[in-house]
Amino acid sequence: MSIADFPPIDLRAELARRGMSQRSLAQSINAEEASVSRWANGLKIPDHWRPKIAEALGLVIDGPVSDE
């Protein structure tokens, strides 16, 4: 998966698949739980959060990823 493929992710389904709560994801990426909730409910995940979420979920990203 490349970072360009990440936005369509169903965050709610990915969390459920891993038995992970929104709170635990928020804590692992140092984000507000309310933000994770909004993303899980369909709000577009901002570009700078995508690599952190992918890493926390164990998703494979091919190629360089900028955190900027």
C-alpha positions as CSV (number, residue, x, y, z in Angstrom):
1,M,0.0,0.0,0.0
2,S,1.3,3.4,-0.8
3,I,0.5,6.5,1.1
4,A,-1.6,7.7,-1.9
5,D,-3.8,4.6,-1.4
6,F,-4.4,5.4,2.3
7,P,-7.3,8.0,2.2
8,P,-10.0,5.5,1.2
9,I,-9.4,3.4,4.3
10,D,-12.4,2.6,6.4
11,L,-10.8,3.5,9.7
12,R,-13.7,2.1,11.7
13,A,-13.4,-1.3,10.0
14,E,-9.6,-1.3,10.4
15,L,-9.9,-0.6,14.1
16,A,-12.6,-3.3,14.5
17,R,-10.4,-5.8,12.6
18,R,-7.6,-5.2,15.0
19,G,-9.7,-5.1,18.1
20,M,-8.4,-1.6,18.7
21,S,-10.4,1.3,20.2
22,Q,-10.5,4.8,18.9
23,R,-9.0,5.9,22.2
24,S,-6.1,3.5,21.9
25,L,-5.3,4.7,18.4
26,A,-5.5,8.3,19.6
27,Q,-3.1,7.6,22.4
28,S,-0.7,5.7,20.1
29,I,-0.5,8.6,17.6
30,N,-0.8,11.4,20.2
31,A,-4.0,12.7,18.7
32,E,-7.2,13.9,20.2
33,E,-9.8,11.1,20.6
34,A,-12.4,13.4,19.1
35,S,-10.3,13.7,15.9
36,V,-10.0,9.9,15.6
37,S,-13.8,9.7,16.1
38,R,-14.4,12.2,13.3
39,W,-12.0,10.3,11.0
40,A,-13.7,7.0,11.9
41,N,-17.0,8.6,11.0
42,G,-15.8,9.5,7.5
43,L,-14.0,12.9,7.8
44,K,-11.0,13.0,5.6
45,I,-7.8,12.1,7.5
46,P,-5.3,15.0,7.2
47,D,-2.2,14.2,5.2
48,H,0.1,14.6,8.1
49,W,-1.8,12.0,10.2
50,R,-1.9,9.3,7.6
51,P,1.6,7.9,8.1
52,K,1.2,7.8,11.8
53,I,-2.2,6.0,11.5
54,A,-0.8,3.6,9.0
55,E,2.1,2.7,11.3
56,A,-0.2,2.3,14.3
57,L,-2.4,0.0,12.4
58,G,0.5,-2.0,11.0
59,L,-0.3,-1.1,7.4
60,V,2.6,-1.4,4.9
61,I,3.6,1.8,3.1
62,D,5.8,1.5,0.0
63,G,8.3,4.3,-0.7
64,P,9.2,7.4,1.3
65,V,6.6,9.1,3.4
66,S,6.9,12.7,4.4
67,D,5.6,13.8,7.8
68,E,5.3,17.4,6.6
